[in-house]
Amino acid sequence: MARQHRAALWAGLAVVVAFAAYIVWQRAEMVGYARAHNVQGCADWNWMGLCHGREVSPNEGTTPMAEALRHLGDTYRTPLLNTGRLLIALPVLIGVFIGAPLLARELETGTHQVVWTQPVGRTRWLIAKLALPLVAVTAGTAVLAALYTWWWRVARVPFQDIAWGTAVPFDATGPAAVALAPLSFLLGAAAGLLLRRTVPAMVVTLGATAGVQYGLGVLRPHLMTPWTVVSEPDASGDFTITPFRVYLNSWRGMGNGYLTRSGEKIPFDRCVSAVGEDVHRCFARLGATERWYEELHPASHYWPMQWMQTGICLAAAVALAAFCLWWIGRGRA
């Protein structure tokens, strides 16, 4: 089997090496620039971050520190996000162009029958067909995900406005990114085994893999219970949520609004979307106080949610592998 996939393996290795070199180069350039301008560990100047123990605000737009942070964002933000998007697309490509044709082409052309006339069982044939590509795509994805995680760990500080729970970077970093590779590959293999036609199997795999990634994104905010942070207006009427750094590093947007005297939550959208009624009058009618709440996932939820999503993907991959073995063992192919 290694000889049969030799060309594909070498091509895949070349892609991984080139991709890895690009990530290492971009990270080195970014870290070098930050050190040269003494802004390492500083937050994006547009987001009221802390830099070397003092606050950096938009009013400092002409200072060397603010200019350096602005240049950092202009130069490295787009490569960081685009690299993450490519890593998210990688499982889709694996499923469509590696997993789906692997068995579908054999079944479509009938070459599998030649193998089955030899003293090789169907189950052994299937395991031999799947094992090497599965290990290869998982290993290659693991290398790229590890390097991108390495890059993101230094990039997440200056780019505080990129929420860690969104597709980029969450699906491109950590074990969650790695687990998507075998799942997508086995989705393609199962589609090829069932449909026995290469092009239909590729189309079905494309839709299924994209659907899985979308479903994981919808499920992710509910993997853990978000924190509810409550704040009250200060003397100037502005709401200040403390501790500030916890808020800044959190994945926000789970929900927000006002609290009643009894602590009941009134979502902000409930009155914003009200028709024919003033927003303030709507909140007053519902008994809202000046206490503002926001639901968010703190940075400490990142790794637990990573391992939860990884477990879901690996469980689904194992189920698909078991199904393929059962299907071929029953002589259905």
N, C-alpha and C positions, 0 to 999 in steps of 0.2 A: 504493500500500500504506500510506503514511503516513496518508492520509485515512481508510482503512478502520480503522486501529488508533488513531485519534486519541483516542477516549474512554479506551481502555485505557492509552494512554501518559500521558495527563494524570492518570488515577487512580494509576498507578504512581509518577509523579513526586511526587504529593502524599504518598503513603506513604513514599517515600524521604526527602523533606524533613522530614516529621514524625518519622520514626525517627531521622534524623541530628540533628535539634534536641534530641531527648530524650537522645541519647548525649552531645552536647556539654554540655548542661545538667548531667547527672549527673556528668560528669568535672569540670566547673568547680566544682560544689558540693563534691565529694570533695577536690579539690586545695586549695580555699579553706579547708576545715575543717582539713586536715592542716597547712597553713601557719599558720593562726591558733593552733593548739595545739602547734606546733613538733614534729610527729611525722612530717614528710615524710621518706621514705626509711627508716622504721622498720618492722620486721617485726611480725606479729601477736604480741601479748604471750603468747598460749597456746603459742607455738612457740619460745620461748627465742631470740628474735631479737636483733639488734644494733641499737642506736639511739644515734646520735651518739657512736659509739666505746665504748659500754658495753652490757653484756648486760641484757636485760629479761626477767625470769622471772615465772612465775605467782605467786610469793611477793610480788610488788609490786602486787597487785591493787587496792590502795587509793591508789596514787600517782596524781597528775594525768596522768602520761604513760600509765600502764596504762589508766586510765579513758578517756582520749582514744582509745587504740587499740581498746578494747572498743567504744566508741560508733561508731568508724569502721566496724568490722566489722558491728555490728548495723544500721547505717543503709544502708550501700552494698554490702554483700556480696550480698544477695538481688537488688537491681536489676542488679548486674553479671552474676550467673549467669543470671537470667531473660532478660536481653537477649541473652546468648550462645546460650541455648536457642532463642530466636526466630530468630536468624541461622542456626542449624543447620536449623531447620524451613523457612527460606526457600527453599532449593533444591527441597525436596519440593513446596512450594506452586507454585513456578515450573513444575516438570515436570507436575504434575497439572492446574493450572488455566490454564496458558498453552501449554505444549508439546503436551500430549495433544489438547486440542480444536482446535488450530490447523489441522491437516490432517484430523483425523477428522470434524469437522463438515462440512467441504467435501465430503469423499468420501461421507459419510452422506446428505447432502441432495442430492447430485448437482450442486451449483453449479459444481464444477470442470469439468464437461463444457462449460458455456457458455464458459469461458475458453479451453478447448482448441480450440474451433471458430474462435477468433481466431488470427491469425498469431503466436502465442506458444507456444514449445516447452514441453514438460513440464519439462525441466530448468530453463529460465529461470523458469518459474512457481514451481517449488519454491524456487529460490534467492531469488526476490523475496518469497515467503511467509516464509522463515526469517530472512533477513538482518536486517531491522529489529528484530523482537522479540529476536533473539539478541544484537544489539549493546546493546539497551536493558536487558535483564536482566543482562547482564555488567557494564555500566557502573554500574547501580544497586547491584549487589552489591559492586562494587569500592569504591564510595564508603562504603557502610556497613561493610565489612570494614576499610577503612583507619581509619575513625573508631573502631571498636571496638578495633582494635589499638593505637591511640593511647591509648585509655582503659586498656586492659589493661597497657600498659607502666608506668603509674604504680600500678595496682592490684595487680600481681603481687608487689610488695614487702610490703605489709601482709598480703596473703592468701597466705602462703607454703604453706599446706596444700592449696591448689588446684593440683594437679599440672599442669604446662603441657602434658603429652602426652595428657590426657584430652579427651573430645569438646569440653567447654568448659574451656579456651578454644581448643584447637588448630583445630577445624573452623570456628571463628567468626573466626579471625584470619589475617592474612597472605594470600599468594597461594593457599593451599590452599582457603580459603573462597571465593575468587573462581572458581576452576576448577570448583567443584561446580555453579555456576549454568549454564554452557553444557552441561555433561554431563547434568544433570537435564533441561534444556530439550530437548536432542536425544534423550534417552531417551523423553520424552513424544511428540516428533514422530515418532520411529520406530515407537512403539507405535500411534499414530494412523494412520500410513501402512499398517501391516500389518493392523490389526484393522478399520479403516474404520468403527468405531463409537465414539462419543464416550465413553459411560460405561465400557464395557470397557477402552478405552484409558487412561482416568483411573485405573481400579483397578489395571491392570497397572503403570502408571507409579508409582503409590504404592508398590507392593510392590518394584519394581525399584530405585527411588531409596533407599528405606529399606534394602534389601539392600546396595546399594553403600556407603552410609555405615557400615553395620555391618561390612562386609568391610574397609573402609579402617581402621576402628578395630582390628580383629583383626590386620591386617597391620602397622600402624604400629610396634609395638615391635620388629619384625624388620627394619625398613628399614636400621637401622645396628646394629652390634655394641655392646651395652651395656658400660659400664665395670664392672669388678669391683673393689670397694673392700674391703680387708681390715683388720680392727681386732682388737686384743687387749685383754683386760680390764686396767683400771688398778688402783691399790692398793685402791680401794673395791669392785672387782668389776664396775664399770659399763663398758660398751663405748663408746669414744669414737672416732668416725670423723672423720678430718681430711683435708683442711681443712674446717672446719665450714660455711663459706659455700657451698662447692661442693656439699656434701651437702644443705644447706638448699634450694638452688635447683634441685636435680635432680628428675627424674621417677623416682620410686622404685617398687618393687613388681615388678621384673622377676624377682626370685628372691633367696633368701637361705638361709643355713644355716651349717654348720660345715665346716672344712677338715680333712683328714687330714694326717698328717706328710708325705706325698708330694705334698700340694697338691690331692688329689681333693676335689671338692665333694660334700657330703652335704646335699641340700635339707632345710630344716627340716620341710616337710610330710611327709617320708618317715617320720619318727618320731612326729610329732604324730598322724598318722592310723593309727599302728600299733595293732593290737587285742590286748589281753591282755598288754602289755609296758610297763614304765615308760619314760617318755621318755628319762630320763638313761641308763638301762641300754641302751636301744636305740642311742643315740649312741655309748656306750662300746663296744658290740659291733661297731659299724661302724668303729671306730678314729678317732672324731672327737677333735680337739684343742680347745683353748679359742679358737682363731682363728676369728673370725666373718667371713663374707663377705656382701656384698650387691651385687647387680647393679642398675645404675641408668643412666639416660641423663642426662648433665650438660646444663646449659643451653646449652652450645655445640652440641648436637645439634639444637636447635630449628629453626634456619633450614635446614640441610641436609635435614632430614626434611620441612620445609614444601615445599621445591622438589621433592623426590622425589615426594611425594603429588600436587603440582601437575602434574608431568610425567605421572604415571599417569592422572590425570583428563583432562588435555588430549589425551593419546594416545587414550583411549577416546572422547572427544568427536569427534575427527577421524575415527576409524574409523566412528562412527555417522553422521556427515555424509556420508562416502564411501558408506556402505551406502544411505542414503536416495537419493543421487544415482544410484547404480547401479540401485536398485529402480525408481525412476520412469523412468529411461532405458530400462529393458527393457520398459516399458509394462505393468508388473504392477499398477499402481494403478487 
